[in-house]
Amino acid sequence: MGLLVDRALVDAAASVPALRDLPRSALVEALFTRDERVLPPQIAVILGRTATVTLKPKAADEIQNLVQAANGLVSLASVGLPPEDHKRILGELRGSKDRSIPVRVRPGTPTTHPWIVPPQGGIELDLSGFTSIEVDKEGNRAFAAIGARWKALYDEATRARRLVPFFPLVPLDYTIGDILCGDAVFGSYRAPFRRYLYAVRSITPYGRKARIGFEEVTNHGTGYDLTGLLQNSFSEFAVPVGAALVLAPRPRVLSNLVYRFPDAKTLAEALGKLVSSGRPLYYANIYDAGGWGLSHPVAGGPFSLEIGIGGAPTVVSSREKALDALLAGFTAKAADIPAPHDADAQAFARNAERIARLLIPGYLVAPVKAMPELLSRIQGIGGGASVKVSFLGAVRQRGVVLIAPGFDIPKEPSRIFDSARRIWEAAQGLPGVSCVSRLAHLWSEDEMYGKRLAILRELKGRADPARVVEPMAPIG
């Protein structure tokens, strides 16, 4: 359901006498794997619940009515459901105007794994029908509904001679909702996704329409808002229905350059020169042989660097020559291989299905200079477990790499937890390296992370006392 709900359950479970002496990570493992040999019955009941009904609304007004009915503000009969559906749903929910009904948003395309706490009954909203995309007349902003595919947004911007300036770290067929409510990671070479998010339109827990952020911000002004803080937690505070996103001018020429490197050390040296050069890029993706093969139709080398540049023809040509000189050490180069996001929608979706078969337990963030040692540790995880490990990654201008390691193993709870634990351990002891993991977030004792979490939890308590959108899971 969400980080705050999972964290609340872990904290509550840690106070149960039977679990009080269990190490934090062992407790998280027992909860994640549903180990009934360890867990008391009252916790097993919580983990065994599911959403009572799934509804697929067609408009934001329907969501608004559903949330109001869930809070007992209006009768469920006023939602506008057919009489037979109303009678069935009311019977299944066993709700009334005096009892709150939980409401949650169903994720589109998860990357890693579900949250520990499942829906605690109530209503699950399938918003896959919300697919509208609108580009404003000036072409500086797009409004994408929560169920719209990022690839569809990219293609629509292309038709409008604009460019979506943020790209998925793992090229799965994500919806816009997966960026706001799921675990999809987006960004560009220049900035993280939050720089490209103007605002989110949503339905609050009490059934009011609300806009978080500013949909239009002038070049000479800005404002402080909650979009950055809540970026990955919107569904725990409200029901998002769409987002206003930045678009960029589309250059006359967009070129996708691919450089091959013999080993991680040579690649890291080239990346060090790249990030310190100040070269303007749209994206810089890195792959090992396995990751490249999953995301491209042609064979690659041991390590590949894929760079997006744009501009007038003469500008692109001069920038390409400068990059050739800057990245000295590459063993081969190609300038005619299309980027994964430039494939047609069907080919992109098919390729995403192949990548989705991998078990990706989390993400790793590291300084460029630490990348060779980190990749060596990741490969060691696969070697120790006798499984194939591939990785897809991206480079940021500020000198860090984001890596998504993928394990070619079944997505079983015990294997997911073991892989998450291993990549978290691989990050320990390397300066500047961190692990972004749903499970590691639950046992993490990092001070700064704890402070950020405390702010979110306090805000949750003040903004949503009824806890209807994402109810906290009580013990007992």
Buried (B, 14 or more C-beta within 10 A) or exposed (E): BBBBBBBBBBBBBBEBEEBEEBEBBBBBBBBBBBBEEBBBEEBBEBBEBEBBBEBBBEEBEBBBBBBBBBBBEBEBEEBEBEEEEBEEBBEEBEBEEEEBBBBBBBBBBBBBBEBBBBBBBBBBBBBBEBBEBEBBEEBBBBBBBBBBBBBBBBBBBBEBEBBBBBBBBBBBBBBBBBBBBBBBBBBBBBBBBBEBBBBBBBBBBBBEBEBBBBBEBEEEEEEEBBBEBBBBBBBBBBBBBBBBBBBBEBBEBBBBBBBBBBEBBBBBBBBBBBBEBEBEBBBBBBBBBBBBBBBBEEEBBBBBBBBBBBBEEEBBEEBBEEBEEEBEBBEEBBEEBEBBBBBEEEEBBEBBEEBBEBBBBBBBBBBBBBBBBBBEBBBEBBEEBEBEBBBBBBBBBEBBBBBBBBBBBEBEBEBBBBBBBBBBEBBEEBEEBBBBBBBBBBBBEEEEEEEEBEEBBEBBEEBBEEBBBBBBBEBE
